[in-house]
Amino acid sequence: MAKNILIIIFILLLLVVVYLVFFNRPPLNTTEVNIKGQSYNLEVAQTISQKSTGLMNRSTLCKNCGMLFIFGYEAPQAFWMKNTLIPLDMIFLDKNGKVINSVTAEIQAKNPDGSYKLFRSTAPAAYVIELNAGDAQKLNITPGDVIKL
């Protein structure tokens, strides 16, 4: 009997942890970031859940809005456009806010094998900023630029 109770408690604790890590979606914090003289209001994705969801299932993104992904460490980063309904610019930054590279990601369907195209940093990145497609070009974002976060 005691063994069954311990198993039930373990399963309940496991379910709570899974919920908190993957399904608990607290409101995103926002921060204002100046990018080459233009003010942007960025939602901040820090948790696994927030980073996994990103800008999925949104039909619009307001002008001068976007999302800042904070990883807390530098590593090669890769993003996909699964369930993303708007084209985006992805700006990959190192730990000092220096632009590594930027890419424009258009809305896309699955590949025939069920996968999605990946958009990658060309070097280890600690941050990624997603903006409306075309904003990086309008701002003339180039590798080596610094964005203070």
N, C-alpha and C positions, 0 to 999 in steps of 0.2 A: 504494500500500500504506500509506504513512504517513498519507494522508488518511483511509483507512478506520479506522485505529487511533484517530486523533483523534476521529472521529465516534463510535466505540464508547465512548471515554473520556467524551465529552460526554454521551452518553445515560446511561451509568452514573452520572455525577455528578448529572444531572437526576433520576434515579430515587432516589438517596440523599436529595436535598433534598426531594423530594415525600414520601418516607417520613418523614423527620424532622419535617416541617411538619404533615402530615395524619394519619399513622398511628402514629407513636411516641407511646404513651400512658403516660408515667411515672406512678407513683402520685401522687395528689393530696395536696398538703400540707393540713393542717387548721389552723384557728385558732379560738380561743374568743372569742366576741363577746358582750358584754352588751347586750341590747336591752331597754330599759325595766325593768331589774332582773332580767331572765330571762337565764340563760346559755345560749348556743347554740354547738354545735360545727359549724362551717362548713367544708366542703371548699372549697379555693381553686382557682378556674379562672383561669389566667393565659395559657396558651398558646392558639393558634388551635384546636388539636385539642381541648383541654379545654373551651374555650368552645363549640365547635361541638357537642360531645357533651352537655355539661351533665348533667342528670339523666335523660337518655333511657334507656329500656329497664329502668328500675327499677320493681319492683312495690310497694316500700315505701320509706318514709323515716322513720327513727326519730324519736321525740319529741325536740324541741329540737335537731334536726339540720337542715342545709340546705346551700346552696352560695353562695359569694361569688364574683361575677364581677368581675375587676379589668381595667379598660380602659386606665388610665394617661392618659386624656385625656377631656375632656367632649365628648359628642356625643349627638344623639338616639339612643336605643337602642330596639331592637325585638326581641322574642322570639316564638317560636312554640312549639307543643306537639307537634311532630312526634315520633312514637315515645315520647312521654311518657305513662306509664301511671298517674300519680298527679296529682291536682289540686294546684296550687301557688299560693302568694301570691308575687308579684314586687314587691319594694320597690326603687324607683329612687332613687339617692342622687347628690348632686353631689360635687364634689371634696373638700368639707369634711365629708362624711357627713350632710348635711342631706337629709331625705326630700323628694323632689320629688312623687312620687305612688306609690300602690301599687294593684295590680290582682289579682284572683283569676282564675286560669286553670283552667278545668275541662278534663277529658280531652275531646278532640275528634277527629273524623274529618276527612278532607280535604274541602274544599269541592268542589262539582261540577266546577269547573275544575281540580282537582288541587292547589290552594293551601291554605294554612292561615291561620286568623285570626292577626293580629299583635297583640301586647300591647306598647304603646309608653310610653316616658317622655313626659311632657307638656312637658319642657324638657331641655336637654342633661344627661346623667348620666355619671358616671365609674365608678360601681359599681352592681351589682344584687345583691340578696340574694333567693334563693328559699327559701321555707319551706313547710311543709305548709299547705295551704289552710285558712284560718280563723285561723291564728296572728296575722296582722297585725291582725285585728279583735279577738281576745282581748287583744292587747297595746295596743290602741287607738292604732295607728300612724296619725299624721296628717301631712300636709305641714307642713314646718317643724321637725318633731322632728329631733334630731341623734343619730346612731348612731356612736359612736367605734369606728373600725376599727383 
